[in-house]
Amino acid sequence: MANKNYKFWFCTGSQDLYGDECLAHVAEHSKKIVEYLNGTGKFDYEIVLKPTLINQATIRQTLNDANNDAECAGVITWMHTFSPAKMWILGLKEYKKPLCHLHTQFNEEIPYDSIDMDFMNENQSAHGDREYGHIVSRMGIERKIIVGHYMDEEVVDDLASWMTTAIGVVESSHIRVARVGDNMNNVAVTEGDKVEAQIKFGWEIDHFCVNDLVDYVDAVSQGDVDALVSEYYDKYDIILDGRDEAEFKQHVAVQAQQEIGIKKFLDENNYHAFVDHFGMLGGLKQLPGLAIQRLMEQGYGFGAEGDWKVAAMVRLMKIMTAGKKDAKGTSMMEDYTYNLVKGKEGILQAHMLEVCPSVADGKVAIRCCPLSMGNREDPARLIFTAKEGPGIACSLVDLGTRFRLIINAVDCKKVEKPMPELPVGTAFWTPQPNLKTGAEAWILAGGAHHTAFTYDLTVDQMVEWGAMMGIETVVIDNNTTIRDFKNELRWNSAAFVK
């Protein structure tokens, strides 16, 4: 999860019609804008000013250089003066990374007392950006458009938000998922077209026999296991539930051995996400529980029962939120059971074992309890309740002809009473706009029971990610009505047909 040294290029468009003095002003204004933006402290990544682009050759070269620069995560374009858009066609046609159109200008207010035609010709973003915007639209290129003065706080925030999405687009092509075993038998929604996923998202999804993983787990030394168990006991509360303390510790040690072995397997084979399946455990002594929870907290993606789409989406969201100040957490979740009491409606979220403790509110404890599935030892797991606050739950589903990303804004709450008999990490949320409409819309859209959940990304950021990926995206939030939602799904069926 180490942050990469990504940068965003700032490219100003102009031309030589108004002479060298005008171009000198353009360059100076661009320099001051970039210096201001970098000085706001709002960006996790540096904005790098490139020389003013005034002809087809320099535009094409610059955008191809951006493609080839591993540190460049996207390009911010601005037309200071009139930049004839035919000059941009070849460069834009060949450009492959996220694109932002910053529709701004150097001066915030019209200089009423001194404005003349020289000023008008030099400062004509309202002219130049529309010419540029026309050709980008005609070429059908997805981009983020941000409108307003560059010093406006909302503009700065929008640009910072877009950078997060752009990182998600660039990093998507690096995600590699290891499928240990296969999908759960007879389950539809965890299936999908892995070839199309690699075409659309860049994900590499490979398969391994579970005993390929067992070899790594069995090779972990006792000393390493003991050290990690000691770390567990220092960090977490221990709930014995009347079990023998030594026997309990042995079960915990199995998870420690699995955590070390799985991590080594993933790292040595360059995988960033992982799925397993309780029906295909081979030589594993327990279904990985605590081990997976800890690995998710470190930044690895995970999907249960072979759900590689969720594993990749969890990894993607963790990358997008890496280093975010005051982050509240990201995890795989599963819709389990409803509370249908009027005025208290919501969905209890959990899984058999594997909810990431990054979402935990307060203390985290270890329990070791029987599991009816898997036919193995009682697995140790971390238990906790999740934080309160707004979040988003995302489901990427394969409809056969296309992928659909479903995004539901949710409001996480505390349950009314403790649940002492439930030995898993849990969250409780009410989907927007309410449970009745939210659940109906989710089912209409074909949403899965597994989701990638986060407190730390917005609906708009994930909508923009879906748009940049060229996939259908639908949102369920406080603006959703079933009538309009049904129409949107119908229209999308026509718009996204292959």
C-alpha positions in Angstrom: 0.0 0.0 0.0 3.0 2.3 -0.2 1.9 5.5 -2.0 3.3 5.8 -5.4 4.9 9.1 -6.5 2.1 10.0 -8.9 1.9 13.5 -10.5 -0.6 15.3 -12.6 0.4 17.4 -15.6 -1.0 20.9 -16.1 -1.2 21.6 -19.8 -2.3 25.1 -21.0 -3.5 25.5 -24.6 -2.9 28.7 -26.7 -1.5 29.6 -30.1 0.9 32.2 -31.5 -1.7 34.5 -33.1 -1.3 37.2 -30.5 2.5 37.2 -30.4 5.3 36.4 -27.9 4.3 38.9 -25.3 0.9 37.3 -25.0 2.4 33.8 -24.8 4.8 35.1 -22.0 1.7 36.2 -20.1 0.0 32.9 -20.6 3.1 31.0 -19.3 3.3 33.3 -16.3 -0.4 32.9 -15.5 -0.2 29.2 -15.8 2.8 29.1 -13.5 1.0 31.1 -10.8 -2.1 28.9 -11.0 0.0 25.7 -10.5 1.9 27.3 -7.7 -1.3 28.4 -6.0 -2.9 24.9 -6.4 0.1 23.1 -5.0 0.2 25.5 -2.1 -3.3 24.9 -1.0 -2.4 21.7 0.9 -5.5 20.0 -0.6 -3.7 17.6 -3.0 -2.0 14.4 -2.2 -0.2 14.6 -5.5 1.9 17.3 -7.1 0.7 19.2 -10.1 3.5 19.7 -12.7 3.4 22.6 -15.1 4.2 21.7 -18.7 5.2 24.2 -21.5 2.3 26.0 -23.2 0.9 24.0 -26.1 0.5 26.1 -29.2 0.5 23.6 -32.1 -0.4 20.0 -33.1 3.1 18.7 -32.8 3.7 19.8 -29.2 0.2 18.8 -28.1 0.7 15.3 -29.6 4.2 14.9 -28.1 3.1 16.1 -24.7 0.1 13.8 -24.4 2.1 10.8 -25.6 4.8 11.7 -23.1 2.1 11.6 -20.5 1.1 8.1 -21.6 4.6 6.9 -21.3 5.5 8.5 -18.0 4.7 5.9 -15.2 4.4 8.7 -12.7 1.9 10.7 -14.6 -1.6 9.7 -13.4 -3.5 12.2 -15.5 -3.6 15.5 -17.4 -5.3 18.8 -16.5 -6.0 20.9 -19.5 -6.9 24.6 -19.6 -7.3 26.9 -22.7 -6.0 30.3 -21.6 -6.6 31.9 -25.0 -8.2 30.6 -28.1 -6.6 27.2 -29.0 -8.0 25.9 -32.3 -9.2 22.4 -31.4 -8.2 20.6 -34.6 -4.7 20.9 -33.2 -5.7 18.7 -30.3 -7.3 15.8 -32.4 -4.3 13.6 -32.9 -3.0 14.0 -29.3 -6.3 13.4 -27.7 -6.9 10.4 -30.0 -3.7 8.8 -28.7 -4.0 9.9 -25.1 -5.0 7.0 -22.7 -5.0 8.4 -19.2 -7.6 10.3 -17.1 -8.3 13.8 -18.4 -9.6 16.8 -16.5 -10.8 20.0 -18.3 -10.3 22.9 -15.8 -12.6 25.6 -17.2 -11.1 28.6 -15.3 -9.4 31.9 -16.0 -6.6 33.8 -14.4 -8.6 36.9 -13.4 -11.6 36.4 -11.2 -13.4 39.6 -12.0 -13.7 41.6 -15.3 -11.3 44.7 -15.0 -14.1 47.1 -15.9 -12.0 50.3 -15.9 -9.1 49.0 -18.0 -10.5 46.2 -20.2 -9.7 46.5 -23.9 -9.4 44.2 -26.9 -5.8 43.2 -26.0 -7.1 42.0 -22.7 -10.0 40.3 -24.3 -7.9 38.4 -26.9 -5.4 37.3 -24.2 -7.9 36.2 -21.6 -10.6 34.3 -23.4 -11.0 31.0 -21.7 -14.8 31.3 -22.2 -14.0 31.2 -25.9 -11.0 28.8 -26.0 -12.4 26.2 -23.5 -15.6 25.9 -25.5 -13.7 25.3 -28.7 -11.6 22.7 -26.9 -14.6 21.2 -25.2 -16.4 20.8 -28.5 -13.7 18.5 -30.0 -13.4 16.4 -26.8 -17.2 15.8 -26.9 -17.2 15.1 -30.7 -14.5 12.5 -30.1 -16.5 10.9 -27.3 -13.7 11.2 -24.8 -14.6 10.9 -21.1 -13.3 13.7 -19.0 -14.0 15.6 -15.8 -15.1 19.2 -16.3 -14.5 21.6 -13.4 -15.9 25.2 -13.8 -14.9 28.2 -11.7 -12.0 30.4 -10.6 -9.0 28.4 -9.6 -8.9 30.0 -6.2 -12.4 29.0 -5.4 -12.5 26.4 -2.6 -15.1 24.3 -4.4 -13.0 24.2 -7.5 -9.9 23.1 -5.5 -12.0 20.4 -3.7 -13.4 19.1 -7.0 -9.9 18.9 -8.5 -8.6 17.0 -5.4 -11.6 14.6 -5.6 -11.0 14.0 -9.3 -7.4 13.1 -8.6 -8.5 10.3 -6.2 -10.7 8.9 -9.0 -7.9 9.2 -11.5 -5.6 7.2 -9.2 -8.3 4.5 -9.2 -8.3 4.4 -13.0 -4.6 4.2 -13.3 -4.2 1.7 -10.5 -7.0 -0.5 -11.8 -4.7 -1.8 -14.5 -2.2 -3.0 -11.9 -4.7 -5.1 -9.9 -4.0 -8.9 -9.9 -6.4 -11.2 -8.1 -5.5 -14.7 -7.0 -8.4 -17.1 -7.0 -7.7 -20.0 -4.6 -10.3 -22.5 -5.5 -13.3 -21.6 -7.5 -16.6 -19.8 -7.1 -19.2 -21.3 -4.8 -21.3 -23.9 -6.6 -24.6 -22.8 -8.0 -24.2 -19.1 -7.0 -24.8 -16.8 -10.0 -23.7 -13.3 -8.9 -20.1 -14.2 -8.0 -19.5 -15.5 -11.5 -18.4 -13.2 -14.4 -16.4 -12.8 -17.5 -12.8 -12.6 -16.4 -11.5 -11.8 -19.9 -13.9 -8.9 -20.3 -12.9 -7.7 -16.9 -9.3 -7.6 -18.0 -10.3 -5.7 -21.2 -12.4 -3.2 -19.3 -10.5 -2.7 -16.0 -7.1 -4.2 -16.6 -7.5 -6.8 -13.8 -5.5 -10.0 -14.1 -7.5 -12.8 -12.5 -5.7 -16.1 -12.1 -6.5 -19.4 -10.5 -4.6 -21.6 -8.0 -5.2 -24.9 -6.4 -5.7 -24.3 -2.6 -2.7 -26.6 -1.9 -0.5 -24.1 -3.7 -1.4 -21.8 -0.9 -1.1 -24.5 1.8 2.6 -25.0 0.9 3.3 -21.4 1.9 1.3 -21.7 5.1 3.0 -24.9 6.1 6.4 -23.4 5.5 5.9 -20.6 8.1 8.3 -21.1 11.1 7.0 -21.6 14.6 9.1 -18.6 15.7 7.2 -16.3 13.3 3.9 -17.7 14.4 4.7 -17.2 18.0 5.7 -13.6 17.4 2.5 -12.7 15.5 0.3 -14.4 18.1 2.1 -12.3 20.7 1.2 -9.2 18.6 -2.4 -10.3 18.5 -2.6 -10.7 22.3 -1.1 -7.2 22.8 -3.4 -5.5 20.3 -6.8 -7.2 20.8 -9.0 -8.1 23.6 -9.3 -11.9 24.1 -12.8 -13.4 24.6 -12.4 -17.1 25.7 -16.1 -17.9 26.0 -15.2 -20.5 28.6 -12.7 -22.3 26.3 -9.4 -23.7 27.6 -6.9 -20.9 27.2 -4.2 -23.1 25.7 -6.6 -24.6 23.2 -7.9 -21.2 22.3 -4.4 -20.0 21.6 -3.7 -22.9 19.4 -6.6 -21.9 17.2 -5.4 -18.3 17.1 -1.9 -19.6 16.1 -3.4 -21.3 13.0 -4.7 -17.9 11.8 -1.3 -16.3 12.5 0.4 -19.0 10.4 -2.2 -18.4 7.6 -1.7 -14.7 7.7 2.0 -15.0 7.3 1.8 -17.7 4.6 -1.0 -16.0 2.6 0.8 -12.7 2.6 4.1 -14.3 1.4 2.1 -16.1 -1.3 0.5 -12.9 -2.5 3.7 -10.8 -2.3 6.0 -13.3 -4.0 3.5 -13.8 -6.8 2.7 -10.1 -7.1 -1.1 -10.4 -6.2 -3.0 -7.6 -4.6 -6.3 -9.3 -4.0 -7.4 -12.8 -3.0 -10.4 -15.0 -2.9 -11.1 -18.3 -1.2 -14.0 -20.6 -0.7 -15.1 -22.5 2.4 -15.9 -25.6 0.3 -12.3 -25.9 -1.1 -9.9 -25.7 1.8 -7.6 -28.6 1.0 -4.9 -28.9 3.6 -5.9 -25.7 5.5 -6.8 -26.4 9.1 -9.3 -23.5 9.3 -11.2 -21.2 7.0 -9.0 -18.1 7.0 -10.8 -15.5 9.2 -8.6 -13.4 11.4 -5.8 -13.8 8.8 -8.0 -12.4 6.0 -9.2 -9.5 8.2 -5.7 -8.5 9.0 -4.6 -8.7 5.4 -7.5 -6.6 4.3 -6.5 -4.0 6.9 -3.0 -3.9 5.3 -4.6 -3.1 1.9 -5.2 -6.4 0.2 -8.6 -6.9 -1.5 -10.7 -9.9 -0.6 -13.9 -11.5 -1.8 -15.6 -14.5 -0.2 -16.8 -17.7 -2.0 -14.6 -16.9 -5.0 -16.1 -13.4 -5.6 -13.2 -11.9 -7.5 -15.2 -8.8 -8.5 -15.6 -7.8 -4.9 -11.9 -8.6 -4.2 -10.7 -6.3 -6.9 -13.2 -3.5 -6.0 -12.1 -3.7 -2.3 -8.4 -3.4 -3.4 -9.3 -0.6 -5.8 -11.1 1.4 -3.0 -8.2 0.8 -0.6 -5.7 2.1 -3.1 -7.9 5.2 -3.8 -8.2 6.0 -0.1 -4.6 5.1 0.9 -3.1 7.9 3.0 -6.4 9.7 3.3 -6.5 11.9 6.4 -9.1 10.7 9.0 -10.0 7.6 6.9 -12.8 5.5 8.5 -12.2 2.3 6.6 -13.0 0.1 3.7 -14.2 -3.5 3.7 -16.0 -6.3 2.0 -19.5 -6.6 3.3 -22.5 -8.8 2.9 -26.2 -8.1 3.3 -27.4 -10.5 5.9 -30.6 -9.7 7.6 -33.1 -6.8 7.9 -34.6 -4.8 10.7 -38.1 -4.1 9.5 -39.5 -2.2 12.5 -41.0 1.1 11.3 -38.7 4.0 11.9 -35.8 1.7 12.6 -35.3 0.0 9.3 -31.9 -1.1 8.2 -29.7 -4.0 7.0 -27.3 -5.9 9.3 -24.0 -6.3 7.4 -21.4 -9.0 8.2 -19.9 -12.1 6.9 -19.0 -15.5 8.3 -15.6 -14.2 9.3 -14.0 -11.7 7.0 -15.0 -8.1 7.7 -12.0 -5.6 7.7 -11.2 -4.1 11.1 -10.4 -0.8 9.4 -14.1 0.0 9.8 -14.2 -0.9 13.5 -15.4 1.6 16.1 -13.6 1.1 19.4 -12.2 -2.1 20.7 -11.6 -5.2 18.6 -11.6 -8.6 20.1 -10.6 -12.2 19.1 -13.2 -15.0 19.5 -12.9 -18.6 18.4 -16.2 -20.1 17.5 -17.6 -23.1 15.5 -18.4 -22.6 11.9 -21.0 -24.9 10.3 -19.4 -24.6 6.8 -16.0 -25.9 5.8 -15.7 -29.0 8.0 -12.5 -27.7 9.7 -11.4 -26.5 13.1 -13.2 -23.6 14.8 -11.7 -20.5 13.2 -10.5 -17.5 15.2 -11.8 -14.1 14.0 -11.9 -10.4 15.0 -15.2 -9.1 16.2 -16.3 -5.5 16.5 -19.1 -3.1 15.4 -18.5 -0.6 12.6 -18.4 3.2 12.8 -21.4 5.5 12.4 -21.6 7.9 9.4 -22.3 8.0 5.7 -20.7 5.6 3.3 -21.2 3.9 -0.1 -21.8 0.2 -0.9 -20.8 -0.8 -4.4 -21.6 -3.9 -6.4 -20.1 -4.7 -9.8 -22.2 -7.2 -11.6 -21.8 -9.0 -14.9 -25.1 -8.8 -16.9 -23.9 -11.0 -19.7 -23.6 -8.2 -22.2 -22.0 -5.6 -20.0 -20.8 -4.8 -16.5 -23.0 -2.6 -14.3 -21.6 -0.7 -11.3 -24.3 -0.1 -8.7 -23.6 2.5 -6.0 -25.8 2.9 -3.0 -25.3 5.8 -0.5 -25.9 4.4 3.0 -26.1 5.8 6.5 -24.3 3.6 9.1 -25.8 3.5 12.5 -25.5 1.7 15.8 -27.7 -1.2 16.5 -30.1 -0.7 19.4 -28.8 -3.5 21.5 -25.7 -5.6 21.8 -25.5 -9.0 19.9 -23.5 -11.1 22.3 -24.2 -14.4 20.5 -23.0 -13.1 17.1 -19.3 -13.7 16.8 -18.5 -11.6 13.7 -17.6 -8.0 12.8 -20.8 -6.2 11.9 -22.1 -2.9 10.4 -25.7 -1.7 10.4 -26.9 0.7 7.8 -30.0 2.2 6.2 -29.7 2.5 2.5 -30.8 5.8 0.9 -33.4 7.0 0.3 -34.9 4.4 2.7 -34.9 0.7 3.1 -38.1 0.1 1.0 -37.0 2.1 -2.0 -33.3 1.3 -1.7 -33.7 -2.4 -1.5 -36.2 -2.5 -4.4 -33.9 -0.4 -6.6 -30.9 -2.6 -5.6 -32.8 -5.8 -6.6 -34.1 -4.2 -9.9 -30.5 -3.3 -10.8 -29.4 -6.9 -10.1 -27.1 -5.9 -7.2 -25.2 -8.6 -5.4 -25.3 -9.6 -1.8 -21.5 -9.0 -1.5 -20.4 -5.4 -1.7 -17.3 -3.3 -1.5 -18.0 -0.7 1.2 -16.2 2.4 2.2 -16.7 5.5 4.3 -14.0 7.3 2.5 -15.1 7.8 -1.1 -18.1 9.6 -2.5 -20.8 8.6 -4.9 -19.5 11.0 -7.5 -16.0 9.7 -7.3 -17.2 6.2 -8.1 -19.6 7.4 -10.8 -16.6 9.1 -12.5 -14.5 6.0 -12.1 -17.2 4.0 -13.9 -17.5 6.6 -16.6 -13.8 6.5 -17.2 -13.9 2.8 -17.4 -16.7 3.0 -20.0 -19.2 0.9 -18.0 -22.8 1.4 -17.0 -23.2 3.0 -13.6 -26.3 3.6 -11.6 -26.8 5.4 -8.3 -29.3 4.7 -5.5 -29.4 7.7 -3.1 -31.8 10.3 -1.7 -32.8 11.4 -5.2 -33.9 7.9 -6.2 -37.5 7.1 -7.1 -38.5 3.7 -8.5 -40.3 5.1 -11.5 -37.3 7.1 -12.6 -34.9 4.3 -11.7 -36.8 1.8 -13.9 -36.6 4.2 -16.8 -32.9 4.7 -16.3 -32.3 1.0 -16.4 -34.3 0.8 -19.7 -32.4 3.6 -21.3 -29.1 2.1 -20.2 -30.0 -1.2 -21.8 -30.2 0.7 -25.1 -27.1 2.9 -24.5 -24.8 0.1 -23.4 -25.8 -2.6 -25.9 -22.7 -4.1 -27.6 
